[in-house]
Amino acid sequence: MEEIVVRDNPGAGRFEVRIGDQLAVALYQVTPRGIRFTHTEVPKELGGRGIATALVRTGLAEARRRGLKVLPDCPFFARYIKEHPEEQDILHQDYRARLGL
C-alpha cells in the first residue's frame, strides 16, 4: 500500500492528498473562534484507503500544534471527534452539545 501524504494548502484553505490525477481534500477556514472544517471529499476511486481519516488526523494535529479550537461542521470530522475522546480537548465548546458530549 502506498504512503498517504497529506499536505496543507493554506492558500486554498484545505488539506489535500494527491494520488495520480485524483485529489482528496478537507476544506477549512481559520476564524477568530478556531479552525472550521467544512467538508471532506475523497474521490470514489480512492475510497477505502484511509485517506479521509488521514486528512482528519492531520487537520486535528495541525489545529493542536497551532493552539486552535476545532469547529467540525463537516460530518466526517464531527463523527471522528465524537469517536476519539483523545481529540475532544481541542473541540470548541459550542460544539460539545451538538456532538452529544
C-alpha positions as CSV (number, residue, x, y, z in Angstrom):
1,M,0.0,0.0,0.0
2,E,1.3,3.4,-0.9
3,E,2.0,6.0,1.7
4,I,-0.6,8.7,2.2
5,V,1.0,12.1,2.2
6,V,-1.3,14.9,3.4
7,R,-0.2,18.5,2.6
8,D,-1.6,21.7,4.0
9,N,-2.6,24.2,1.2
10,P,-3.4,27.3,3.2
11,G,-3.9,29.4,0.1
12,A,-6.8,27.1,-1.0
13,G,-8.0,26.5,2.6
14,R,-7.6,22.8,2.5
15,F,-5.6,19.8,3.5
16,E,-5.0,17.6,0.4
17,V,-3.9,14.2,-0.7
18,R,-3.0,13.8,-4.4
19,I,-2.7,10.3,-5.8
20,G,-2.1,10.3,-9.6
21,D,-4.6,12.7,-11.0
22,Q,-7.0,12.3,-8.1
23,L,-7.3,14.9,-5.3
24,A,-8.9,14.3,-1.9
25,V,-9.5,17.3,0.3
26,A,-10.5,18.5,3.7
27,L,-11.7,22.1,3.5
28,Y,-11.2,24.5,6.3
29,Q,-11.4,28.2,7.3
30,V,-9.3,29.7,10.1
31,T,-11.5,32.2,12.1
32,P,-11.2,34.1,15.3
33,R,-13.0,31.2,17.0
34,G,-10.7,28.5,15.7
35,I,-10.4,26.3,12.7
36,R,-13.7,25.3,11.0
37,F,-13.7,22.1,9.0
38,T,-16.4,22.4,6.4
39,H,-16.2,19.5,4.0
40,T,-14.1,16.3,3.4
41,E,-14.2,14.7,-0.1
42,V,-12.4,11.6,-1.4
43,P,-12.9,10.6,-5.0
44,K,-14.7,7.2,-5.3
45,E,-11.6,5.7,-7.0
46,L,-9.6,6.4,-3.8
47,G,-12.1,5.1,-1.3
48,G,-11.3,2.5,1.3
49,R,-7.7,3.5,1.7
50,G,-8.0,5.5,4.9
51,I,-7.5,8.8,3.1
52,A,-10.3,10.7,4.8
53,T,-9.1,9.5,8.2
54,A,-5.5,10.7,7.3
55,L,-7.0,14.1,6.3
56,V,-8.8,14.4,9.6
57,R,-5.9,13.3,11.7
58,T,-3.6,15.8,10.0
59,G,-6.1,18.6,10.3
60,L,-6.6,17.9,14.0
61,A,-2.8,17.6,14.6
62,E,-2.3,21.0,12.9
63,A,-5.1,22.6,15.0
64,R,-3.4,21.3,18.1
65,R,0.0,22.4,17.0
66,R,-1.4,25.9,16.3
67,G,-3.4,26.1,19.5
68,L,-6.7,26.4,17.6
69,K,-10.1,25.1,18.8
70,V,-11.9,22.8,16.2
71,L,-15.3,23.7,14.8
72,P,-16.3,20.5,13.0
73,D,-19.1,21.4,10.6
74,C,-18.1,18.6,8.3
75,P,-20.0,15.4,9.5
76,F,-16.9,13.2,9.0
77,F,-14.8,15.4,11.3
78,A,-17.6,15.6,13.8
79,R,-18.0,11.8,13.9
80,Y,-14.3,11.2,14.2
81,I,-14.0,13.6,17.1
82,K,-17.0,12.0,18.8
83,E,-15.5,8.6,18.4
84,H,-12.0,9.6,19.6
85,P,-12.1,11.1,23.1
86,E,-8.4,11.9,23.0
87,E,-9.2,14.6,20.4
88,Q,-12.1,16.2,22.3
89,D,-10.0,18.6,24.3
90,I,-9.5,20.8,21.2
91,L,-13.2,20.8,20.3
92,H,-14.7,24.3,20.5
93,Q,-17.1,24.4,23.5
94,D,-20.0,25.4,21.3
95,Y,-19.8,22.0,19.5
96,R,-19.8,19.8,22.6
97,A,-23.6,19.7,22.9
98,R,-24.0,19.3,19.1
99,L,-21.9,16.1,19.3
100,G,-23.7,14.9,22.5
101,L,-20.6,15.3,24.6
